[in-house]
Amino acid sequence: MRIIPAIDIINGKCVRLTKGDYSTQKIYDNNPLEVAKRFEANGIKHLHLVDLDGAKHKHIVNYEVLEELASKTSLKIDFGGGLKSDQDVKIAFESGAKQITGGSIAVKDSFAFKQWLQEYGSDKIILGADAKDEKIAISGWQEDSKEELIPFIQQYQKEGIQYVICTDISKDGMLEGPSFDLYKKILKETVNPSGVEKLKLIASGGISSFEELPQLSKLGCEGVIIGKAIYENRISLKQLQNYILTPSSYAH
């Protein structure tokens, strides 16, 4: 299972929100590059970078931060937040993103999202399936949609989607543990339709302790995004480094 720390950006600074609420903003570091370098120094190879300004303004904003992190570290960055147009996606990839995440766009303009999937390939495009009560939430979680979570994922599986980041909004930033039952259900109900690759499910939201990581791996999650638990020192970078080096020693 891939370990993917998160850096969320507002005004070029590294912040965290609780349940996606901008009024709960807490600044953890003024220098995202320093944070990324600390991750890299501890053996981490992946990074989830979210442009919260972009999510709010509905177009890419913090691409210069992306460019700096991509050019000055070796981290493989997936980038999301406010990607609404072909131009936004082009800028993200040109700025060094290895993958991009589309959430609201996959609900509001499925034609555009499917075009990205065809143009860039399923290894480059991640479906952001953020959910509240098993319904998809969009626009930086400011809006609910009528889309049911699992049929939404299944529909995009048929279009070739492999990677899905699923955040249970009720858990996000709460440090109360992830939605094990929800991930189990998703993995059970998205088992290969004929000709469809196995879903690569990335767990996100609520991670509160190191012990939860082997549990998510055992469930079958392909990756896990960790945010506040790192910044609040609930999980140390040394623990993550040990896990990355010897994942089998944590299997039980």
C-alpha positions in Angstrom: 0.0 0.0 0.0 1.4 3.4 -1.0 1.8 6.0 1.7 0.7 9.4 0.4 1.1 12.4 2.7 -1.1 15.4 1.9 -0.2 19.1 1.5 -3.2 21.4 1.2 -2.4 24.9 -0.1 -4.1 28.2 0.7 -2.2 31.4 -0.3 0.9 29.4 -0.9 0.9 28.0 2.7 0.5 24.5 4.0 -2.8 24.3 5.8 -5.4 21.8 7.0 -9.2 22.2 7.2 -11.7 20.2 9.2 -14.5 18.6 7.1 -13.6 20.9 4.2 -14.7 24.0 6.1 -12.5 27.0 5.1 -13.3 28.7 8.4 -11.4 26.0 10.2 -8.2 26.7 8.4 -5.1 26.0 10.4 -1.6 27.0 9.0 1.0 24.3 9.7 3.9 25.7 7.6 4.6 28.7 5.5 6.9 26.7 3.3 5.4 23.7 1.5 8.8 22.9 -0.1 10.4 22.4 3.3 7.5 20.0 4.3 7.8 18.1 1.0 11.6 17.8 1.5 11.0 16.3 5.0 8.7 13.7 3.5 11.3 12.9 0.8 14.1 12.6 3.4 12.1 9.9 5.2 11.7 7.7 2.2 8.3 8.9 1.1 7.9 8.8 -2.7 4.3 10.1 -3.2 2.5 13.3 -2.4 -1.1 14.4 -2.6 -1.2 18.2 -3.3 -4.5 20.0 -3.1 -5.0 23.5 -4.4 -7.7 24.7 -1.9 -7.7 28.2 -3.5 -8.3 26.5 -6.8 -11.2 24.5 -5.4 -12.8 27.7 -4.2 -12.2 29.7 -7.4 -13.0 26.8 -9.8 -9.7 27.1 -11.7 -6.1 26.2 -11.0 -4.4 28.8 -8.7 -1.3 27.3 -6.9 0.4 25.8 -9.9 3.7 27.6 -9.0 3.8 25.6 -5.7 3.3 22.4 -7.7 6.1 23.4 -10.1 8.5 24.1 -7.2 7.7 20.9 -5.4 7.9 18.8 -8.6 11.2 20.4 -9.7 13.0 20.4 -6.3 12.0 17.0 -5.0 11.6 13.5 -6.6 8.1 13.0 -5.1 5.5 11.7 -7.5 2.7 14.3 -7.1 -1.0 13.9 -7.7 -2.6 17.3 -7.9 -6.2 18.3 -7.4 -8.4 21.2 -6.5 -10.3 23.4 -9.0 -9.3 21.5 -12.2 -12.3 22.4 -14.4 -10.9 23.0 -17.9 -8.6 21.4 -20.4 -6.3 24.3 -19.8 -6.2 23.7 -16.1 -5.2 20.0 -16.6 -2.6 21.0 -19.2 -1.1 23.5 -16.7 -1.1 20.9 -14.0 0.8 18.3 -16.1 3.2 21.0 -17.5 3.9 22.1 -13.9 5.0 18.6 -13.0 2.0 16.6 -11.7 2.3 12.9 -12.3 -1.5 12.4 -11.9 -4.4 14.8 -11.5 -7.6 14.3 -9.5 -11.0 15.3 -10.8 -14.0 15.3 -8.5 -16.7 17.9 -9.1 -15.9 17.9 -12.9 -16.7 14.1 -13.0 -20.2 14.9 -11.7 -20.9 18.3 -13.5 -19.2 17.7 -16.8 -18.7 14.0 -17.3 -17.9 14.5 -21.0 -14.9 16.7 -20.2 -13.7 14.2 -17.6 -14.0 11.3 -19.9 -12.0 13.2 -22.5 -9.2 13.7 -20.1 -9.2 10.0 -19.4 -9.0 9.2 -23.1 -6.3 11.8 -23.7 -4.0 11.2 -20.8 -4.8 7.6 -19.9 -6.1 5.9 -16.8 -2.7 5.8 -15.1 -2.8 9.7 -15.0 -6.4 10.5 -14.1 -7.8 9.8 -10.6 -11.5 9.9 -9.8 -12.1 12.0 -6.7 -15.2 10.4 -5.0 -15.7 12.4 -1.9 -18.8 11.3 0.0 -21.2 12.2 2.7 -23.7 9.5 3.7 -22.7 7.6 0.6 -23.6 10.4 -1.7 -21.0 12.4 -3.8 -20.2 15.9 -2.5 -18.7 18.5 -4.9 -17.2 22.0 -5.2 -14.8 21.6 -2.3 -17.7 19.8 -0.4 -19.7 23.0 -0.4 -22.4 21.2 -2.5 -24.2 17.8 -2.2 -25.1 15.9 -5.3 -27.7 13.2 -5.9 -25.0 10.8 -7.2 -24.8 7.6 -5.1 -21.2 6.8 -4.3 -20.8 3.2 -5.5 -22.8 3.4 -8.7 -20.8 6.6 -9.5 -17.5 4.7 -9.1 -18.9 1.7 -11.1 -20.0 3.9 -13.9 -16.5 5.4 -14.3 -14.9 1.9 -13.9 -16.7 1.1 -17.2 -15.0 4.1 -18.7 -11.6 2.8 -17.7 -10.9 4.5 -14.3 -8.5 2.6 -12.2 -7.6 5.1 -9.4 -10.2 6.4 -7.0 -9.6 8.6 -4.0 -12.5 8.2 -1.6 -12.8 10.7 1.3 -15.6 10.2 3.9 -16.2 13.9 4.6 -17.6 13.2 8.1 -14.2 11.8 9.0 -12.0 14.4 7.4 -9.7 16.1 9.8 -11.4 14.6 12.8 -8.6 12.2 13.7 -11.2 9.6 14.7 -10.2 6.8 12.3 -11.0 6.1 8.6 -14.2 4.6 7.2 -13.1 0.9 7.2 -16.7 -0.3 6.5 -17.2 2.0 3.6 -13.9 1.0 1.9 -14.7 -2.7 2.5 -18.1 -2.1 0.8 -16.6 -0.2 -2.1 -13.9 -2.9 -2.8 -16.5 -5.6 -2.5 -19.0 -4.0 -4.9 -16.5 -2.8 -7.5 -15.0 -6.3 -8.2 -14.0 -6.6 -11.8 -16.8 -6.3 -14.3 -15.5 -8.3 -17.3 -12.6 -6.5 -18.9 -12.3 -3.9 -16.1 -9.1 -3.7 -14.0 -9.3 -4.1 -10.3 -10.0 -0.8 -8.6 -7.0 1.0 -7.0 -8.8 2.5 -4.0 -7.0 5.2 -2.1 -8.3 5.8 1.4 -8.5 9.4 2.7 -9.9 11.1 5.7 -9.8 10.4 9.4 -6.4 8.6 9.7 -5.5 9.0 13.4 -2.9 6.4 14.3 -0.2 4.3 12.7 -2.1 1.1 13.6 -4.8 1.9 11.1 -2.4 1.6 8.1 -1.9 -2.2 8.1 -5.7 -2.5 8.6 -6.3 -0.5 5.4 -3.7 -2.5 3.6 -5.3 -5.7 4.7 -8.7 -4.5 3.4 -7.1 -4.1 -0.1 -6.6 -0.3 -0.3 -3.9 0.6 -2.9 -2.9 3.8 -1.1 -3.7 5.9 1.9 -3.6 9.7 2.1 -2.4 11.0 5.5 -2.8 14.7 6.5 -3.5 16.0 9.9 -2.2 12.9 11.7 1.3 13.8 10.5 1.0 17.5 11.2 -0.4 16.8 14.7 2.4 14.3 15.4 0.0 11.4 15.8 2.0 9.5 13.2 5.8 10.1 12.9 7.7 10.2 9.6 10.0 7.6 11.1 7.1 5.2 11.5 6.1 5.8 7.9 9.7 5.2 6.7 9.9 1.9 8.6 6.5 0.9 7.1 7.6 1.7 3.6 10.9 -0.2 4.0 9.3 -3.3 5.6 5.5 -3.4 5.0 5.4 -7.2 5.4 6.5 -7.0 9.0 3.2 -5.1 9.8 0.9 -7.6 8.2 -1.3 -9.5 10.6 
